[in-house]
Amino acid sequence: MQSNASLIDMPDYSASIAAAAAAANQVYTGSKVINGSGITANPMYVKGSPGTVTVNGSAFTATGAVLADGNITINGSGVASGNSQVCFYSKNGDITINGSGIALNGVLYAPNGKIIINGSTITVNGCVVGKQVTINGSSFGVNRDDYPPTSLKGRHVKLIQ
């Protein structure tokens, strides 16, 4: 890790994600809590104050992106996003994952906040991009393919040194 490196402006994909959520009639104001097992989420935008998304459960499938103006929290054990890819995008807040045995396919994107991962045996098949990333626990892995994730269609982020 390089200290005192200059910051790189992160792309803002929120307008296109908000438009996809509006087309799917999945725009909410305030906060959205998703509980249970076998949870299905489509493109979604939670706006306003606090603009938070909380996922509590043991299995969910999602397509496209889940955009929040505020924080996104994922709690559970044995949580898996299935074969589809999802982008969890916190526009101005943090993304926190609490649990064990979690496998996510897609992107965790918090360009203005922190990504905090607490737990064990957590795998992200895709990308983790945040202003700050903190990992507390054991057995955390990121598997990145050589192509952009499908949850941000037509878009990609490239790290430049």
N, C-alpha and C positions, 0 to 999 in steps of 0.2 A: 504494500500500500504506500502511496506517495502522499506525504503530508505537505501542506501549504500549496497544493495544486489548485489551479484556477477552476472555478465552477463552469460547467457546461449547461447552457439553457436547455431545459427538457421540452420536447414537443408537447403541445396541448391538443389532444384528440377529443376533448370533451364535446365539442359542437356536433361532430358526426355521430358520436355515441348517443347524445341526447336526442338527436333526430331519429335514430333507429329505435330508441325506446318509445318516442312519441308515436312512431308508425305502428309499433306493437301495442300501443295503449298501456304502457307500463311506466308511467311517470307518477311519482308520489312526492308529497311535500311533508317535511318533518323527519320522520324516521320510519324504517321498515324492518320488522323482525320476522324472520323465517324460521319456524320451529318444526321439528319432527324428523322422520326418516323418509326416504324416497321423495325428497324435495325437488321440485322442478322450477327453475327460474329462467326466464327468457331475457332478452335485452331489457335492462331496467335502469331508470335514473331516479335517484332520491335527491331532491333539491331543497334548498332553503336552510333554515336553522332548526335542529342541528344538522339535518341532512345526513343521517347515519343509517347504515345497514348492519344488521346483526344476523348471522346464520348460526343456529343451534341445531345440531342434528348429527346423524350418523351416515347419511348418504344423500347426495344431491346431484342433479344433472343441470347443466346450464349451457346455453348457447350465446354467442356474442359477448356482450360486456355488461357488467354491473357497475354503474357509475354513481358515486356519492359525492356531494359537495363536502361532507365531513368524513368522519371515521368509518371504517369497515372492520368488523370483528367477526372472526370465524371461530366457533367453539365446538369441540366434539372430539370423539375418538372414532377411528375407523371411517373418517370422512373421505369420500372419494368423489371426484367430479365426473366419473364415467369416461366414455370414449371421446366425448366432445370437449372442445376447448372453451375456456371462459377467461375473460379479463376482468379482474377486480381492480377498479380504478378509483382511487380517492383523490379528488381534485385538489382539496386544500387540507386534508387531514391525514391520519395514519391508518395503516392496515395492520391489524394484530391477529395472529393465529395462535390459539391455545388448544393443545390437545396432543394426541399421539396417534400413530397409524394413519396419518393424513397423506393423501396423494391427490395433487391438483394438476390438471393439464391446462396450461395456458400461461397467463401473465398476472403478476402482482405489480401494480404500477402506482406509485405515490410520489409524483415529481416534486411536491412541496412539503412532504411529510416523511415520517419514519415507517419502515416495515419492521415489525417486531414479531419474532417467531419464538414461541415458548412451547417446549415439549420434546418428544422423542419420535424417531422414525417418521420424519416428515420429508416428502419428496415433491418437488415442483418440476414437472416436465414442461419446460418453457423458459420464462424469464422472470427475474426479480429485479425491479428498478425502483429505487427510492432515493430521496435526499440523504437518508441515513438508513442503514440496515443493521439490525441487532438480532443475533441468534443466541437464545438461551436454551440449552438442552443438548441432546446427543442425537447422532445419526440424522443429520440434515443434508439433503442433496438437491442439486439443481442439474437437470439433464437438458441441455440445449441442443436442438437440431440445427442444421445449417440453413434453414429457411425461416421466414418470419412466421410467428404463430398465426393461425387462422382467426383468432378472436379479435385481432386488429387488422381486418382485411385491407390490403393495399398499403399498409403502413409498417414501418419497422424502425427500431431504434438501434443505432450503432455506436458502440463505445469507441471514442477516439482518444488516443494517448498523446 
